[in-house]
Amino acid sequence: MTEEEYIPSTADTVDEDLTQMSDEDHQARTEAYLAGLQQYDLEDDDHLVLSGFDAAEEYEERSFIPPVVAIVGRPNVGKSTLVNRIIGRRQAVVEDVPGVTRDRVFYEAEWNGKLFTVADTGGWEYGVKGLGAKVADQAERAVDLADYVIFVVDATVGITATDEAIVTMLRKASKPILLAANKVDGLSQEADASMLWGLGFGYPYPVSGLHGRGTADLLDVLVDDLPEESAYKDVLTAQGPRRVAIVGRPNVGKSSLLNTLANESRAVVDDIAGTTRDPVDELVELDGEVWEFIDTAGIRRRQHMASGSDYYASLRTRAALDRSEVAVVLLESSQPLSEQDVRIIQMVLDAGRAMILAFNKWDLMNEDRRDDLEREIDLDLQHVSWAPRINVSAKTGWHKNRLVPALETALESWESRIPTGKLNSFIGELVAAHPHPVRGGKQPRILFATQSSTRPPKFILFTTGFLDPGYRRFIINRLRQFFGFEGSPIELAMRVRERRRR
């Protein structure tokens, strides 16, 4: 087997021949190929693949929107640790330094059969400037959109001036509030919790987000008082919005793009690289349709080299890709493409998601840089030449109107299916015009082709031997030329089968 590219020796008329074939011609050819395939030893799973699949893959419908519970408090009181305890998994980024959480981040939770959404927030501080002021603003926005608030205070420290300022902010919001006295790890510390009565929010529930002590009592009270649905459910569609992950290296402008699309300061933006730690979800209406954008943490380095909050943020970026349908890979057009950019693109490919390449900061480009960028794209991004490219300025909003058409094209390709008859006619004509090279005195043949799934499109070829990687890439490229698939990866698998012995 060779890694060399397969280069056809002659031109072909595959496209022209296929356009002249009728559906009956496609069906007749497929039946003939299928009959020939029955002469080979097939496994049980092969018959399942050959029977086809349900192309009507529906989105999971949301029958109702759960109520939202905001977790607020000053920095380093253990909010994210308590969030992880409530949702039952380590998902919120936690590190033993203040200020790890900066945006408001939403997680699904359940207690005693009651579904609700937890909004983790950054530490609120009074009178701060710069990044701290932006973090505090996000916490206040979370309170505004919440149906209930859990106010977290460090019982081992007691009431601080910042806690009292938060009380003033919460009273203005007029939301139902539960007071959580965190870091009460044993009976000896419960006396510390009782000192928090002075905040004026009733009984301070002694809890330990780290060890789980007392959280069940807190949640029992919470779910008994929660409404059935969120009061802020109007923005969701019946089927739920299409999910778009914004990925890229740090400080490339991901949060700025989200804010521009949302027409508000939704994600914390600062000149400091790596401001975003958790994936940030935002529902944005574009061209009359609601989309769910997921702003992710910038990938700084290889995952095995990352540590602390960077490591967990990297894991959450991968999880955000897994629950998205299409990824917008944001690249900085004014700077040379890096190994980091290529690695992030590979991460999207590994996740099997539709992809758009968005070149940000185009307003900072000059003519010399444009020529260099085209050469870099040809050299480093040739393997994703099928991904739509758009040039944008996240800061000014220039060309943001081109994003939706690119998203729709990529998603349509990601979910498209080629009828089995037409697929086999295409493969048959292609192989007849360009047969696989002879290797070691043998020439593998393609017996039958089928598309086993969509999202992304996956094709299975039943063959008499292994196909060269270069020949498989040739088939994928010709599939793209004839059927499109702009913006979507294509998976091609082989099943080598031997002729049945009589």
Beta strands, then each sheet from edge to edge (+ up, - down):
strand 1: 68-72
strand 2: 105-111
strand 3: 114-120
strand 4: 148-154
strand 5: 177-182
strand 6: 204-206
strand 7: 242-247
strand 8: 280-286
strand 9: 289-295
strand 10: 326-332
strand 11: 354-360
strand 12: 389-391
strand 13: 446-453
strand 14: 458-463
strand 15: 491-496
sheet 1: 2+ 3- 1- 4- 5- 6-
sheet 2: 8+ 9- 7- 10- 11- 12-
sheet 3: 13+ 14- 15-
end
